[in-house]
Amino acid sequence: MTEPRHGRFYAQELVLDLNANVREQIQEALDANEAQDWHLVGVWSVPGEGGVMLFWDTARAGFGRTTG
């Protein structure tokens, strides 16, 4: 399945299986996107649905440094 196109920021919805280890499910999503050099900038719990939204900055962090 191809991910939809997005700009610099990406909102990822995690629909959690509440019968499984929730922490592990979230950790897997964090690890997968960290491997892409994305940086987590926010988290929102989806009320009543048992899910979370992870908000990612997909730009490579510069931390105020310039190259050259």
mmCIF file of the C-alpha atoms, coordinates in Angstrom:
data_MODEL
# 
_entry.id   MODEL 
# 
loop_
_atom_site.group_PDB 
_atom_site.id 
_atom_site.type_symbol 
_atom_site.label_atom_id 
_atom_site.label_alt_id 
_atom_site.label_comp_id 
_atom_site.label_asym_id 
_atom_site.label_entity_id 
_atom_site.label_seq_id 
_atom_site.pdbx_PDB_ins_code 
_atom_site.Cartn_x 
_atom_site.Cartn_y 
_atom_site.Cartn_z 
_atom_site.occupancy 
_atom_site.B_iso_or_equiv 
_atom_site.pdbx_formal_charge 
_atom_site.auth_seq_id 
_atom_site.auth_comp_id 
_atom_site.auth_asym_id 
_atom_site.auth_atom_id 
_atom_site.pdbx_PDB_model_num 
ATOM 1  C CA . MET A 1 1  ? 0.000   0.000  0.000  1.00 0.00 ? 1  MET A CA 1 
ATOM 2  C CA . THR A 1 2  ? 1.396   3.400  -0.980 1.00 0.00 ? 2  THR A CA 1 
ATOM 3  C CA . GLU A 1 3  ? 1.426   6.190  1.586  1.00 0.00 ? 3  GLU A CA 1 
ATOM 4  C CA . PRO A 1 4  ? -0.556  9.278  0.572  1.00 0.00 ? 4  PRO A CA 1 
ATOM 5  C CA . ARG A 1 5  ? 1.445   12.318 -0.481 1.00 0.00 ? 5  ARG A CA 1 
ATOM 6  C CA . HIS A 1 6  ? 2.037   14.944 2.159  1.00 0.00 ? 6  HIS A CA 1 
ATOM 7  C CA . GLY A 1 7  ? 4.007   18.103 2.749  1.00 0.00 ? 7  GLY A CA 1 
ATOM 8  C CA . ARG A 1 8  ? 6.668   18.616 5.394  1.00 0.00 ? 8  ARG A CA 1 
ATOM 9  C CA . PHE A 1 9  ? 4.379   17.480 8.222  1.00 0.00 ? 9  PHE A CA 1 
ATOM 10 C CA . TYR A 1 10 ? 2.649   14.103 8.279  1.00 0.00 ? 10 TYR A CA 1 
ATOM 11 C CA . ALA A 1 11 ? -0.221  12.981 10.520 1.00 0.00 ? 11 ALA A CA 1 
ATOM 12 C CA . GLN A 1 12 ? -0.126  9.230  11.127 1.00 0.00 ? 12 GLN A CA 1 
ATOM 13 C CA . GLU A 1 13 ? -3.193  7.558  12.589 1.00 0.00 ? 13 GLU A CA 1 
ATOM 14 C CA . LEU A 1 14 ? -2.575  4.477  14.704 1.00 0.00 ? 14 LEU A CA 1 
ATOM 15 C CA . VAL A 1 15 ? -5.598  2.290  15.299 1.00 0.00 ? 15 VAL A CA 1 
ATOM 16 C CA . LEU A 1 16 ? -4.507  0.294  18.306 1.00 0.00 ? 16 LEU A CA 1 
ATOM 17 C CA . ASP A 1 17 ? -5.500  -3.267 19.079 1.00 0.00 ? 17 ASP A CA 1 
ATOM 18 C CA . LEU A 1 18 ? -6.506  -2.869 22.714 1.00 0.00 ? 18 LEU A CA 1 
ATOM 19 C CA . ASN A 1 19 ? -6.236  -6.647 23.207 1.00 0.00 ? 19 ASN A CA 1 
ATOM 20 C CA . ALA A 1 20 ? -2.512  -6.513 22.416 1.00 0.00 ? 20 ALA A CA 1 
ATOM 21 C CA . ASN A 1 21 ? 0.398   -4.642 24.003 1.00 0.00 ? 21 ASN A CA 1 
ATOM 22 C CA . VAL A 1 22 ? -0.401  -0.973 23.252 1.00 0.00 ? 22 VAL A CA 1 
ATOM 23 C CA . ARG A 1 23 ? 3.079   0.276  24.171 1.00 0.00 ? 23 ARG A CA 1 
ATOM 24 C CA . GLU A 1 24 ? 4.700   -2.140 21.714 1.00 0.00 ? 24 GLU A CA 1 
ATOM 25 C CA . GLN A 1 25 ? 2.369   -1.033 18.915 1.00 0.00 ? 25 GLN A CA 1 
ATOM 26 C CA . ILE A 1 26 ? 3.242   2.615  19.501 1.00 0.00 ? 26 ILE A CA 1 
ATOM 27 C CA . GLN A 1 27 ? 6.958   1.819  19.823 1.00 0.00 ? 27 GLN A CA 1 
ATOM 28 C CA . GLU A 1 28 ? 6.931   0.005  16.468 1.00 0.00 ? 28 GLU A CA 1 
ATOM 29 C CA . ALA A 1 29 ? 5.450   3.081  14.768 1.00 0.00 ? 29 ALA A CA 1 
ATOM 30 C CA . LEU A 1 30 ? 7.980   5.358  16.468 1.00 0.00 ? 30 LEU A CA 1 
ATOM 31 C CA . ASP A 1 31 ? 10.903  3.154  15.428 1.00 0.00 ? 31 ASP A CA 1 
ATOM 32 C CA . ALA A 1 32 ? 9.707   2.832  11.822 1.00 0.00 ? 32 ALA A CA 1 
ATOM 33 C CA . ASN A 1 33 ? 9.418   6.587  11.305 1.00 0.00 ? 33 ASN A CA 1 
ATOM 34 C CA . GLU A 1 34 ? 12.589  7.418  13.232 1.00 0.00 ? 34 GLU A CA 1 
ATOM 35 C CA . ALA A 1 35 ? 14.417  5.143  10.797 1.00 0.00 ? 35 ALA A CA 1 
ATOM 36 C CA . GLN A 1 36 ? 13.235  7.515  8.031  1.00 0.00 ? 36 GLN A CA 1 
ATOM 37 C CA . ASP A 1 37 ? 14.832  10.472 9.889  1.00 0.00 ? 37 ASP A CA 1 
ATOM 38 C CA . TRP A 1 38 ? 11.402  11.866 10.789 1.00 0.00 ? 38 TRP A CA 1 
ATOM 39 C CA . HIS A 1 39 ? 10.983  13.750 14.054 1.00 0.00 ? 39 HIS A CA 1 
ATOM 40 C CA . LEU A 1 40 ? 7.943   13.400 16.296 1.00 0.00 ? 40 LEU A CA 1 
ATOM 41 C CA . VAL A 1 41 ? 6.440   16.824 17.030 1.00 0.00 ? 41 VAL A CA 1 
ATOM 42 C CA . GLY A 1 42 ? 3.078   15.930 18.576 1.00 0.00 ? 42 GLY A CA 1 
ATOM 43 C CA . VAL A 1 43 ? 0.732   13.224 19.810 1.00 0.00 ? 43 VAL A CA 1 
ATOM 44 C CA . TRP A 1 44 ? -3.045  13.280 20.119 1.00 0.00 ? 44 TRP A CA 1 
ATOM 45 C CA . SER A 1 45 ? -5.274  10.631 21.660 1.00 0.00 ? 45 SER A CA 1 
ATOM 46 C CA . VAL A 1 46 ? -8.368  9.937  19.547 1.00 0.00 ? 46 VAL A CA 1 
ATOM 47 C CA . PRO A 1 47 ? -11.191 10.053 22.121 1.00 0.00 ? 47 PRO A CA 1 
ATOM 48 C CA . GLY A 1 48 ? -13.437 7.007  22.210 1.00 0.00 ? 48 GLY A CA 1 
ATOM 49 C CA . GLU A 1 49 ? -11.665 5.211  19.365 1.00 0.00 ? 49 GLU A CA 1 
ATOM 50 C CA . GLY A 1 50 ? -8.675  3.688  21.140 1.00 0.00 ? 50 GLY A CA 1 
ATOM 51 C CA . GLY A 1 51 ? -6.212  5.248  18.739 1.00 0.00 ? 51 GLY A CA 1 
ATOM 52 C CA . VAL A 1 52 ? -3.590  7.944  18.588 1.00 0.00 ? 52 VAL A CA 1 
ATOM 53 C CA . MET A 1 53 ? -2.374  10.426 16.010 1.00 0.00 ? 53 MET A CA 1 
ATOM 54 C CA . LEU A 1 54 ? 1.369   10.922 15.688 1.00 0.00 ? 54 LEU A CA 1 
ATOM 55 C CA . PHE A 1 55 ? 2.486   14.165 14.057 1.00 0.00 ? 55 PHE A CA 1 
ATOM 56 C CA . TRP A 1 56 ? 5.833   13.983 12.258 1.00 0.00 ? 56 TRP A CA 1 
ATOM 57 C CA . ASP A 1 57 ? 8.176   16.600 10.830 1.00 0.00 ? 57 ASP A CA 1 
ATOM 58 C CA . THR A 1 58 ? 9.574   14.870 7.748  1.00 0.00 ? 58 THR A CA 1 
ATOM 59 C CA . ALA A 1 59 ? 12.300  17.464 7.056  1.00 0.00 ? 59 ALA A CA 1 
ATOM 60 C CA . ARG A 1 60 ? 15.831  16.646 8.085  1.00 0.00 ? 60 ARG A CA 1 
ATOM 61 C CA . ALA A 1 61 ? 16.605  18.590 11.239 1.00 0.00 ? 61 ALA A CA 1 
ATOM 62 C CA . GLY A 1 62 ? 19.164  21.334 10.902 1.00 0.00 ? 62 GLY A CA 1 
ATOM 63 C CA . PHE A 1 63 ? 19.124  22.538 14.517 1.00 0.00 ? 63 PHE A CA 1 
ATOM 64 C CA . GLY A 1 64 ? 20.259  25.983 13.403 1.00 0.00 ? 64 GLY A CA 1 
ATOM 65 C CA . ARG A 1 65 ? 23.391  24.709 11.669 1.00 0.00 ? 65 ARG A CA 1 
ATOM 66 C CA . THR A 1 66 ? 24.316  25.562 8.131  1.00 0.00 ? 66 THR A CA 1 
ATOM 67 C CA . THR A 1 67 ? 26.520  23.591 5.797  1.00 0.00 ? 67 THR A CA 1 
ATOM 68 C CA . GLY A 1 68 ? 29.517  24.990 4.058  1.00 0.00 ? 68 GLY A CA 1 
# 
